[in-house]
Amino acid sequence: MKLYEIDRDYMDYLHKIDSKVLTHNVDKHQRKFIAIKVKLNGYQYFVPLSSP
């Protein structure tokens, strides 16, 4: 299993497209977004192991 750190700027970009993508408050703690990659029906998804 490989862990990935998702860039905060990318999470902010995704949030602008879909408000269900959660981001964290910049004024508070700077937590990392950690995920694993899963392949399902030919598509690759990042499944979060951490949350904002």
Buried (B, 14 or more C-beta within 10 A) or exposed (E): EEEBEBEBEEBEEBBEEEEEBEBBEEEEEEEEBBBEEEEEEEEEEEEBEEEB
